[in-house]
Each structure stands twice: as C-alpha cells, then as structure tokens.
Amino acid sequence: MGKPYANEISDLSATFRFAAAAPIDALARAVKAAAAGPLIAVGSGGSLSAAHFATTLHQSVCGQVAKAMTPLEVSAFPLLGAQISYLLLSAGGGNPDILDVFNALVVEEPRRLAVLTARSGTKLSRLAETYRYVDYSELELPSGRDGFLATNSLLAFGVLLTRAYAAIQSSAPTLPTEFSRLLGDPRATKAWREACAPIWSRENLVVLYPPLLLAAACDLESKFTEAAIGSVQVADYRQFAHGRHHWLAKRGETTGVLALITPSIRQLAERTIDLFPRSIPVAKIQFPDDGPISALAGLAAAIIITGFAGEARGIDPGRPGVPPFGRKIYHLRPTRPRASGSQIRRQRIIFRKSGSSNGNSIGLWENYLDKFVERLSRARFRGVVFDYDGTLCDTAERFAGPGPDVAKYLIAILKKGVPVGIATGRGKSIKHDLRKILPSSVWDHVVIGYYNGYETGLLNDDKLPAGKTPSVEMQCIGDELRSHPVISANATCEVRAGQISLVSTGPIALETLWQVAAGIIQTRQFTVSMSSHAIDVIPADVSKLNVIIAVRKMFTLRNSDPILCIGDRGRPPGNDSLLLSQPYSLSVHEVSADPDVCWNLAATGHRGVQALLDYLKVFRVKQGEFRMPIGLLRKAGI
C-alpha cells in the first residue's frame, strides 16, 4: 500500500490549482448555514487534521465554538442540539468508522450535516445521496489516491475549506494563485530543510504552535506516528509552560524542538525559546500573518517537513509498510445495540416533539402521538395548504422551484378537484415557478398567499401580486431597521407594501437578526417571523392563515371541512407557527411544543422536500378529497 512520498510532494502544486478552481457550491452553502452556531468536524487519520483545520477557520471567521472529534468520540459522546452542525471529512469515503458515524448522525438530524470526500462515487457518497438535507461535496483529485499518509487530499480539503469560509466574509484574504506563493517564498522549502536539519538527529520532537496552527501541529504528530518516523509531542506555547518543559530537563539530549511561529506569537515564542538549554536544537518555521492563508500554509508545511524527516531517517512516509495485524485492526467495527426501524422512527418523532429521551415522559408523548395520528387518519381533507421555501422546495433549490417529484403529486391532487393553497413570503417569482410545473388547466384550483398572506388570489390571476407602494409607516420602519448597526453590517433590507424582509449576508444567526428586529418592532402593530432564509416583518393583521380563509371562501368549504397544513417552521418565531397551529398540521422540520398539533412524522433523517414526499406518498386522493389512512401510517413505522 502507498506510493513514493516524493511523488506525492511533486503533485501538490497541481492539487492546489485543481482545488482552487473546483466547485464549492454545496460546501459553501453548508458553511454559511453552520456559520452562526457551533461546529463539530469529524475525521480519522489525516482527515482529523483537516477537521482541526475546519474548526480553526470556524472559530476565527465565525467566532463560534468548534471541536474536532474522531468518529469513536462522536459515537460515545454525541453532541446534539438545535444549533449544532457536523462536517464529516474522509479522503476515501469508505473507511468503516466514517460510515458508522454518518449512519448514527444522519438520523439524529443535526442543524446541518455536511460531507466532504477526496474521491467520487464512494460508499459515503451513496449514503449521503439518500438524504436530501445532507450537503455532499466530492473531488476526484488529479493525483489519484494518497499513499499511506494524507497528503494531496489534505491540501485539497484545506484549500476548499479556506475558499468556503472566505465566501461568507465581506473582506476575505485572497488565495494565492500558485502553491509556491502559498509558502510565502519559492525558496521556503529550501530554508525549511536547512532549519530542520539539526533536529533530525534527536529521537523525540516537541512541536510548539500558536492556536492558528493547531491543525499543522496535529498533522505532524499524526504523520510521524503513522509512518513511525519518530515520537512527537505537541503543545501551544503557554500549555508547554505548564509542566511540559520538564521533558526538556530530563530528556533534552534526545529531543529537538520545532517551533511554528506567526506574528502575534513571535515575541512569546522567542522569549520561550531563549530560555531553553543551549544544547537543544530548535528549528523555527515562520509564517507571514495570523490569517486563514497562513493556517493553510501550515498544513502544507507539515506535509513537506514530514518528507524531510523521512529522508533523514531512511523512511519513506508514503509507503512504510502495513503489518497484517494493523489491517485487521483497521477493519474492526464497534458493536452497538440496534433498535428496529419502526422503533427508531417512532422514537425520533417523539424526540422531535418533546426534545427529550427521558423514559419517564415517553409514555405520555406516545399517547399524544397516537391520538394525533388517529385524528389525522380519520379526516377526509377537502383542501391542503403548503408553505413554499423549505417545504415544496428545499433551500438549495429555492431559485429553481419545486422539482418534478413534488409537481407529480401536486398535479394528481389538483386534477381530483382538491384545492391547493400555498402560503409564502415571496412575491411574483412563485407565480412564475408554479406556472412552469403545473398545467394551466389546474391554475384555478391553486390559491397563493403572497408576502405571508398579505395578498391572496388564484394562480391564474395575472394582476397579483399587485405591487402596491409601501406605506409611509413601512418605509419608516425599513429605514429604522437599516440604520441598526447589526442589520446594516449583516443583512439586506427590502421594503414592500405588505412585508419587510431581512436576508443575512454574513455569518450571523437568523435568530440574532430576529431578536434585533423584534426589539425595534415590539411597540408597533407588526409581527416578526423567521423563515429558512430570512426575517419577515408584516402587519399584525396579516398571516398565512389568510390562505386557509381564502381556500374556504373560494371553494365554498365549511369551517368544519378539514384542511391539512404542511410547513417547515412550526416553532415560534417560525413563519409557519400560526399555519401549523391548526388542528390538522404537519411539519417537515421544526415543530411546536403543542402536543395536539404540528407533529413531524417523516422518516428519520428526512427533512424538507424529502419529508414532504413521505407524507404525499400516503395521500389517498378521491374526487374532491383525500385521506391519510392509519394503516399506511403504521406501515411506515408511525
């Protein structure tokens, strides 16, 4: 197994150019969505170094807590919560640990789950493709597979992550055009070789680093250990001061020091090194600044310096040889008790609603669930009202509109004479999108509530939305929102007649924008709600409930005729919270705390459109009505 390490080093320039130009849409989308909350980055071996790099960027760019974990750590201590996102990194996308942790995490439905591999068509990619809410990115490196150690895949991961985090910054540093410029100077590798030469005579190596270069230090420890080049200890400069210096006092004759230095730490580093015994060789590797590009250069330095050490000690790090027992250890898998599919789904449904797995309350929530499902299955629905973004089309598809799988079900419902309402924060764009996927013969059965119900009308009405001029009060509120420093720095503000929309432009939580807007609006007759991508300010007498009212009025339905409501933001201040407070309401994502309404019955790991399709598949449509029979719901494991 492996390839000559020198060959891998020679491929780094091509890999850098390739990764600098590779598409990053899915990764950038995942990074932006995760930017406002904590991140857990997961990897094994060299991919753990990439995980450390991701957490460094997340903390430095987004100002949010981030932690790198191995798959076994995640399995033992899964950190879950409404704001926590996960990034899984795997060069080959097929090792048993990363596959196991993906399967465990995807059904826990974290805020965001992203996957990045350095190969295409992997086992991990095939798993990820079965869950539409997972952001999956893959590369096919021109250098092919890594040798024994992570080299080109690690550099590529670093470049892609640097670009993805730069995309959410208003003034991000520019990635160098060539790999040699990343190192700061075309002669850098020669200088590093000369600086490091004295430390290879020592059996042990202490690597000192500033926080920015944690990933580089961890990668050196990983590579030296995996290729049996030598023993490495890593510590930041102040952690080293807390007792680790004693190693130099007792084992100094067998130890060298590699000091990674950036400008912010230079004075501390020099003062620390000046106090070492003169007999201890020290190699200093300097980086030009304290930004993401230097962090990336640190990863490159770790790869290159490992090659120097291998040459000095007569070991090829790219093919050190793998013992038979090592292969057997690699393919071991942790054993875990597994519940049946129906048990897992039912437990997940209750956890979504209760937010707890406390056995003392599970029985109570099961009773509420059974009552809700029974009531749902008995109803003969005379209409259905959908939210749009996050429900009929996923956030990633919001500019393309609903896909053919959703369109097929909508057409089937409409052709049976069942009216369909669509409640959205959008304006005329939704009319164009829906007219593209629905035949004109059913347009007179589609009611649209534009701008969260400010205007309602049929899809065949060319006069809507009317494009009215915003009132003086709306304009004044818009000006006040724009002038707030948090909003002006982090969001755009668009004022319409019936709605003011705030859309984030940087790594800020929508929850934070909502709090700011709600504080400004609180004394006025307006409400502030949150969608999957924006904050909406609307008059107090406007809501998505207007769509239900319009459906009943236009199709002469009685108040007792059941209408099913489906959305994605059922938890206040979500913009579907009123819509999903109705007696018959399902969520494809967030639910309210009300035990009688707004349940999410979708399969584990399904969200958005994929969850909607779970529901649509059990619709049984007849002329003028449809049902969701309990037998079909139980067959689905509910």
C-alpha positions in Angstrom: 0.0 0.0 0.0 1.2 3.5 -0.8 3.3 5.4 -3.2 6.7 7.2 -3.0 6.3 10.3 -0.8 8.5 12.3 -3.1 5.9 11.8 -5.9 3.1 13.0 -3.6 5.1 16.1 -2.8 5.6 16.8 -6.5 1.8 16.6 -7.1 1.0 19.3 -4.5 1.2 22.2 -7.0 -1.3 20.5 -9.4 -3.6 19.6 -6.5 -3.5 23.2 -5.3 -4.5 24.6 -8.7 -7.2 21.9 -9.0 -8.7 22.6 -5.6 -8.5 26.4 -6.1 -10.8 26.1 -9.2 -13.1 23.2 -8.1 -16.8 23.9 -7.5 -17.6 24.6 -3.8 -21.4 25.4 -4.0 -22.5 22.7 -1.6 -19.7 23.2 0.8 -20.1 27.0 0.8 -23.8 26.5 1.4 -23.1 24.2 4.3 -20.5 26.5 5.8 -22.9 29.5 5.6 -25.7 27.6 7.2 -23.5 26.4 10.0 -21.7 29.8 10.5 -24.0 31.1 13.2 -23.6 28.1 15.6 -21.2 25.5 16.9 -19.5 23.1 14.6 -18.3 19.5 15.1 -15.7 18.4 12.5 -15.1 14.7 12.3 -12.3 12.7 10.7 -9.9 9.8 11.2 -6.1 9.7 10.5 -5.1 12.6 8.2 -8.7 13.7 7.9 -8.6 14.5 11.6 -6.0 17.1 10.7 -8.5 18.5 8.1 -11.1 18.5 10.9 -8.8 20.6 13.1 -8.3 23.0 10.2 -12.0 23.4 9.7 -12.5 24.2 13.4 -9.7 26.8 13.3 -11.5 28.5 10.4 -14.9 28.2 12.0 -13.7 29.8 15.3 -11.6 32.5 13.6 -14.0 33.5 10.9 -17.4 32.9 12.6 -16.5 33.5 16.2 -18.3 30.3 17.1 -17.3 27.3 19.2 -15.9 24.4 17.1 -14.5 21.0 18.0 -12.7 18.3 16.1 -13.6 14.7 17.0 -12.9 11.2 15.9 -15.8 9.0 14.9 -15.5 7.0 18.1 -15.7 10.2 20.1 -18.9 11.2 18.3 -20.4 7.7 18.9 -19.6 7.8 22.6 -20.5 11.5 23.2 -22.8 12.7 20.5 -23.3 16.5 20.9 -26.7 17.3 19.6 -28.8 20.5 19.7 -30.8 22.8 17.5 -27.8 24.9 16.6 -25.0 22.2 16.2 -23.8 21.3 12.8 -21.5 18.5 11.7 -18.9 18.3 9.0 -17.6 14.8 8.1 -14.3 14.6 6.2 -12.9 11.4 4.6 -10.3 11.2 1.8 -11.5 7.8 0.6 -15.1 7.9 1.8 -15.1 4.3 2.6 -13.5 3.6 6.0 -15.8 1.8 8.4 -15.6 4.5 11.1 -16.8 7.3 9.0 -19.6 5.2 7.5 -20.8 4.2 11.0 -20.7 7.8 12.3 -22.6 9.0 9.3 -25.4 6.4 9.8 -25.5 7.4 13.5 -25.6 11.1 12.9 -28.0 11.4 10.0 -30.9 10.0 11.9 -30.2 12.4 14.8 -30.9 15.3 12.4 -28.4 17.9 13.5 -28.9 21.5 12.3 -26.6 20.8 9.3 -24.8 17.7 8.2 -22.1 18.1 5.5 -19.8 15.5 4.0 -16.5 16.2 2.1 -14.5 13.4 0.3 -11.5 13.4 -2.0 -12.9 10.7 -4.3 -16.2 10.5 -6.2 -18.7 7.6 -6.1 -17.7 6.4 -2.6 -19.7 4.4 -0.2 -20.1 7.6 1.9 -21.4 9.5 -1.2 -24.0 6.8 -1.9 -25.2 7.0 1.7 -25.3 10.8 1.7 -27.3 10.9 -1.6 -30.2 9.1 0.1 -30.7 12.1 2.4 -31.6 15.4 0.7 -30.8 17.6 3.6 -27.1 16.4 3.7 -24.7 18.8 1.8 -22.3 16.5 0.0 -19.1 17.6 -1.8 -16.7 15.3 -3.5 -13.5 15.7 -5.5 -11.6 13.5 -7.9 -8.0 14.6 -7.4 -5.7 14.5 -10.4 -3.1 12.9 -8.2 -5.3 9.9 -7.5 -5.4 8.3 -4.1 -3.0 9.3 -1.4 -0.2 7.0 -0.4 -0.1 5.8 3.2 -0.4 9.3 4.6 -2.9 12.0 3.8 -1.1 14.5 1.5 -2.8 15.8 -1.6 -6.3 15.1 -0.1 -5.4 17.1 3.0 -4.1 20.1 1.0 -7.2 19.9 -1.2 -9.5 19.9 1.8 -7.6 22.8 3.2 -8.0 24.8 0.0 -11.7 24.1 -0.3 -12.4 25.0 3.3 -10.4 28.2 3.0 -12.5 29.2 0.0 -15.8 28.2 1.6 -15.2 30.3 4.7 -13.8 33.2 2.6 -17.2 33.2 0.8 -19.0 34.3 3.9 -16.6 37.1 4.7 -17.0 40.6 3.4 -13.3 41.2 3.2 -11.6 37.8 2.9 -7.9 37.3 2.1 -7.3 36.1 -1.5 -6.0 32.6 -2.1 -2.6 32.7 -3.8 -2.5 31.8 -7.5 0.2 29.1 -7.1 1.3 26.6 -4.4 4.8 28.2 -4.2 3.2 31.5 -3.3 1.2 29.8 -0.5 4.5 29.0 1.2 5.4 32.7 1.1 8.6 32.4 -1.0 9.7 29.9 -3.7 12.8 29.3 -1.7 10.8 28.5 1.5 11.2 24.7 1.3 14.9 25.0 1.0 15.0 27.3 4.0 12.8 24.9 6.0 15.0 21.9 5.1 18.1 23.7 6.3 16.4 24.9 9.5 15.1 21.4 10.4 18.3 19.5 9.6 19.7 19.7 13.2 16.5 18.3 14.9 16.5 15.0 13.0 19.5 13.8 15.0 17.2 13.6 18.0 14.7 10.7 18.6 12.0 12.9 20.1 10.4 16.0 18.7 8.4 18.7 20.6 6.2 20.8 18.3 5.2 24.3 19.6 2.5 26.1 17.9 0.2 29.2 18.0 -3.6 28.4 18.1 -3.9 29.3 14.4 -1.6 26.4 13.5 -3.1 23.7 15.7 -4.0 21.7 12.6 -0.5 21.7 11.3 0.9 20.6 14.7 -1.6 17.8 14.9 -0.8 16.7 11.4 2.9 16.4 12.2 2.1 14.3 15.2 -0.2 12.1 13.1 2.2 11.6 10.2 5.3 11.0 12.4 3.4 8.4 14.4 1.6 6.7 11.5 4.8 6.3 9.5 6.9 5.5 12.6 9.3 8.4 11.8 9.5 9.4 15.5 7.9 10.4 18.7 6.1 13.8 18.7 4.6 15.9 21.5 2.5 19.0 20.6 1.6 21.9 22.7 0.8 25.6 22.3 3.4 27.9 23.8 1.5 28.5 27.1 0.4 24.9 27.5 4.1 24.0 27.2 4.8 26.3 30.1 2.5 24.3 32.4 5.0 21.5 33.2 5.8 20.2 29.7 9.2 21.9 29.8 10.2 19.3 32.4 10.6 16.9 29.4 13.5 19.0 28.1 15.1 19.0 31.5 15.1 15.2 31.8 15.2 14.1 28.1 16.8 17.1 26.4 19.7 15.0 25.0 17.2 13.0 22.8 14.8 15.9 22.0 14.6 18.6 19.3 12.1 21.4 19.1 10.1 22.5 16.0 8.7 26.0 16.7 5.8 27.2 14.4 5.6 31.0 14.6 3.1 33.6 13.5 3.5 37.4 14.1 1.0 37.6 17.0 3.0 34.9 18.9 6.5 35.8 17.8 7.6 37.7 20.9 6.3 35.0 23.2 7.9 32.3 21.1 11.3 33.9 21.0 11.3 34.6 24.8 10.3 30.9 25.4 13.0 29.5 23.1 15.6 31.8 24.6 15.1 30.0 28.0 15.8 26.5 26.6 19.1 24.8 27.4 21.5 25.7 24.6 22.1 22.0 23.9 18.6 21.5 22.5 18.3 22.1 18.7 15.4 24.4 17.7 14.0 24.8 14.1 11.9 27.9 13.6 9.3 28.0 10.9 7.9 31.5 10.4 4.6 32.4 8.8 3.7 35.9 7.5 0.4 36.6 9.2 -2.3 35.3 11.5 -5.0 34.6 8.9 -6.5 31.7 7.2 -3.9 31.6 4.4 -1.1 31.1 7.0 -3.2 28.3 8.6 -3.4 26.7 5.1 0.4 27.2 4.6 0.9 25.5 8.0 -0.8 22.4 6.7 1.4 22.4 3.6 4.5 22.9 5.8 3.5 19.8 7.9 3.3 17.7 4.7 6.6 18.9 3.4 8.5 18.7 6.7 7.4 15.1 7.2 9.2 14.4 3.9 12.4 16.0 5.2 12.2 13.8 8.4 11.6 10.7 6.4 14.6 11.3 4.2 16.8 12.0 7.2 15.7 8.8 8.9 15.6 6.5 5.9 11.8 6.0 5.9 9.5 6.7 3.0 6.4 8.1 4.7 4.3 7.3 1.6 4.9 3.5 1.9 6.2 2.5 5.3 4.5 -0.9 5.1 1.4 -2.1 7.0 1.7 -5.2 9.3 -1.1 -7.8 8.9 -2.3 -7.2 12.4 -2.7 -3.5 11.5 -5.0 -4.3 8.6 -7.2 -6.4 10.9 -7.4 -3.6 13.5 -8.4 -1.1 10.8 -11.4 -3.2 9.7 -12.7 -3.7 13.3 -16.1 -2.1 13.9 -17.6 -1.1 17.3 -20.7 -3.2 18.2 -23.8 -1.3 19.2 -27.3 -2.5 20.1 -29.7 -1.7 17.2 -33.4 -1.0 17.5 -35.8 -1.9 14.7 -36.5 0.7 12.0 -40.0 1.3 13.3 -38.8 1.8 16.8 -36.1 4.3 15.7 -38.7 6.3 13.7 -41.2 6.4 16.5 -38.5 7.5 19.0 -37.3 10.2 16.6 -40.8 11.5 16.1 -41.3 11.8 19.8 -37.8 13.3 20.4 -38.6 16.0 17.7 -41.7 17.0 19.7 -40.5 16.6 23.3 -36.8 17.4 22.9 -36.2 14.7 25.4 -35.5 11.0 25.6 -36.4 10.8 29.2 -38.1 7.5 29.8 -40.4 9.0 32.4 -42.2 11.1 29.9 -42.1 8.9 26.8 -45.4 7.2 27.6 -47.2 10.5 27.8 -45.9 11.7 24.5 -46.7 8.3 22.9 -50.3 8.8 23.9 -50.4 12.3 22.3 -48.8 10.9 19.2 -51.3 8.1 18.9 -54.2 10.5 19.3 -52.9 12.8 16.7 -52.3 10.0 14.2 -55.8 8.6 14.8 -57.4 12.0 14.3 -55.3 12.6 11.2 -56.1 9.3 9.6 -59.9 9.7 10.2 -60.1 13.1 8.5 -61.4 13.5 5.0 -59.5 16.5 3.8 -61.2 19.0 1.5 -58.0 21.0 0.8 -54.3 21.3 1.6 -52.1 24.4 2.3 -48.4 24.2 1.9 -45.6 26.5 2.9 -43.2 27.1 -0.1 -39.5 27.5 0.8 -38.2 24.6 2.9 -41.4 22.6 2.2 -42.3 22.4 -1.5 -38.7 23.2 -2.5 -35.5 22.9 -0.4 -33.5 25.9 0.4 -30.8 24.9 -2.1 -33.5 24.7 -4.8 -35.3 28.0 -3.9 -34.3 29.6 -7.2 -35.2 26.6 -9.3 -38.7 25.9 -7.8 -40.3 22.6 -6.9 -38.9 19.5 -8.6 -40.7 17.0 -10.8 -41.3 14.6 -7.9 -43.3 17.2 -6.0 -45.0 18.5 -9.1 -46.3 15.0 -9.9 -48.2 14.8 -6.5 -49.5 18.4 -6.8 -50.9 17.7 -10.2 -52.6 14.5 -9.0 -54.2 16.3 -6.1 -55.4 19.2 -8.3 -56.8 17.0 -11.0 -59.1 15.4 -8.5 -60.6 18.8 -7.7 -58.9 19.3 -4.3 -57.9 22.9 -3.9 -54.2 23.6 -3.0 -53.2 26.7 -1.1 -49.6 27.9 -1.0 -48.5 30.4 1.7 -45.2 32.1 1.0 -43.1 35.1 1.9 -42.4 35.5 -1.8 -43.9 37.7 -4.5 -44.3 37.2 -8.2 -41.4 34.7 -8.5 -43.6 32.0 -7.0 -46.2 32.5 -9.7 -43.7 32.1 -12.4 -42.2 28.9 -10.8 -45.6 27.3 -10.3 -46.8 28.1 -13.8 -43.8 26.3 -15.1 -44.5 23.0 -13.4 -48.4 23.0 -13.3 -50.6 22.7 -16.3 -52.8 25.8 -16.9 -55.9 23.6 -16.5 -55.4 23.4 -12.7 -54.3 27.0 -12.1 -57.9 27.9 -11.0 -57.5 25.4 -8.1 -54.3 26.9 -6.7 -54.6 29.7 -4.1 -51.4 31.7 -3.4 -50.9 33.8 -0.4 -48.2 36.3 -1.4 -46.0 38.0 1.2 -47.1 35.7 4.0 -50.8 36.2 3.2 -50.8 40.0 2.5 -52.4 39.3 -0.9 -54.3 36.1 -1.8 -55.5 35.0 -5.2 -55.6 32.2 -7.8 -52.6 31.2 -9.8 -54.4 32.2 -13.0 -54.8 35.8 -11.7 -52.3 37.9 -13.7 -52.9 41.0 -11.6 -51.4 39.6 -8.5 -49.3 40.4 -6.7 -50.3 44.0 -7.2 -47.0 45.6 -6.5 -48.5 48.3 -4.2 -46.4 51.1 -2.9 -45.3 50.6 0.7 -47.0 52.9 3.3 -45.1 55.7 5.0 -45.1 53.7 8.2 -43.5 50.7 6.4 -40.9 52.9 4.8 -40.0 54.4 8.2 -39.7 51.0 9.8 -37.5 49.9 7.0 -35.2 52.9 7.5 -35.0 52.3 11.2 -34.1 48.6 10.6 -31.5 49.5 8.0 -29.9 52.0 10.4 -29.3 49.5 13.2 -25.6 48.6 13.2 -26.2 44.8 13.4 -28.6 44.8 10.5 -26.6 47.3 8.3 -23.5 45.2 8.7 -25.0 41.7 8.3 -28.2 41.9 6.2 -30.1 43.4 3.3 -33.4 45.1 4.0 -36.2 45.1 1.3 -39.4 47.0 1.9 -42.6 46.1 0.2 -46.2 47.1 0.7 -47.0 44.1 3.0 -43.7 42.9 4.1 -40.2 43.9 5.1 -37.6 41.2 4.5 -34.1 40.9 6.1 -31.7 38.5 4.4 -28.4 37.8 6.1 -25.2 38.5 4.1 -22.7 37.1 6.5 -22.1 34.6 9.4 -24.9 35.8 11.6 -27.6 33.7 13.1 -31.1 34.4 11.8 -32.1 34.2 15.5 -29.9 37.2 16.2 -31.5 39.2 13.3 -34.9 38.2 14.6 -34.1 39.5 18.1 -32.8 42.8 16.8 -35.8 43.3 14.5 -38.3 42.2 17.2 -36.8 44.7 19.7 -37.3 47.5 17.2 -40.8 46.4 16.2 -42.2 45.4 19.7 -44.2 48.6 20.3 -45.8 48.6 16.9 -48.7 46.7 15.3 -46.5 44.3 13.4 -45.2 40.8 13.9 -41.7 39.5 13.2 -41.2 35.9 12.0 -38.3 33.8 10.7 -38.2 31.6 7.6 -35.4 29.2 6.5 -33.5 32.1 4.9 -35.0 35.5 6.1 -36.6 37.5 8.8 -40.0 39.0 7.8 -41.8 42.0 9.4 -45.5 42.0 8.5 -48.6 43.9 9.7 -50.3 42.2 12.7 -53.5 41.5 10.7 -51.5 39.6 8.0 -50.7 35.9 8.4 -50.6 32.7 6.4 -54.0 31.9 8.0 -55.4 34.2 5.3 -54.6 31.4 2.8 -56.8 29.0 4.7 -59.6 31.6 4.8 -59.2 32.2 1.0 -59.4 28.5 0.2 -62.6 28.0 2.2 -64.2 31.1 0.7 -63.2 30.5 -3.0 -64.2 26.8 -2.9 -67.3 27.2 -0.6 -65.9 24.9 2.1 -67.5 24.8 5.5 -65.5 25.7 8.7 -65.9 22.0 9.7 -64.3 20.7 6.4 -60.7 19.6 7.4 -57.8 21.3 5.6 -54.3 19.9 6.1 -51.5 22.4 6.6 -47.9 21.5 5.9 -44.8 23.7 6.6 -41.3 23.6 7.9 -41.1 26.3 10.6 -43.7 25.3 13.2 -41.8 26.5 16.2 -42.2 30.2 17.1 -41.0 32.6 15.9 -41.0 30.4 12.7 -43.1 31.9 9.9 -45.3 28.7 9.8 -46.1 28.7 13.5 -49.6 30.1 13.0 -50.3 27.9 10.0 -49.2 24.8 11.9 -51.2 25.7 14.9 -54.3 24.4 13.1 -56.0 21.1 14.1 -54.5 19.2 11.2 -50.9 20.3 10.7 -47.7 18.5 9.8 -44.1 19.9 9.8 -41.3 18.8 7.6 -38.7 20.2 10.0 -39.3 22.2 13.2 -42.3 21.5 15.4 -44.1 23.4 18.1 -44.4 22.3 21.7 -48.2 21.9 21.4 -48.8 18.1 21.9 -52.1 18.2 19.9 -50.8 19.7 16.6 -47.7 20.3 14.4 -46.1 16.9 14.6 -43.2 15.8 12.3 -44.0 12.2 11.2 -41.3 12.0 8.5 -38.8 9.1 8.3 -35.6 9.6 10.4 -33.1 11.7 8.6 -35.7 13.2 6.3 -36.2 17.0 6.1 -37.8 19.5 3.8 -38.9 18.1 0.5 -37.8 14.6 1.4 -40.1 14.7 4.4 -42.9 16.2 2.3 -42.7 13.3 -0.1 -43.0 10.9 2.9 -46.4 12.5 3.5 -47.5 12.8 -0.1 -46.9 9.1 -0.7 -49.6 8.1 1.8 -52.2 10.5 0.5 -55.2 8.6 -0.9 -56.9 11.1 -3.2 -60.5 10.8 -4.4 -62.7 13.3 -6.2 -62.8 16.4 -4.1 -61.0 14.9 -1.0 -58.1 12.9 0.2 -57.2 10.8 3.3 -54.0 9.6 5.1 -55.2 6.2 6.3 -53.8 5.0 9.6 -52.9 1.6 8.1 -50.4 3.3 5.7 -49.0 5.4 8.6 -48.4 2.4 10.7 -46.9 0.6 7.8 -44.4 3.5 7.6 -43.5 2.8 11.2 -45.5 5.5 13.0 
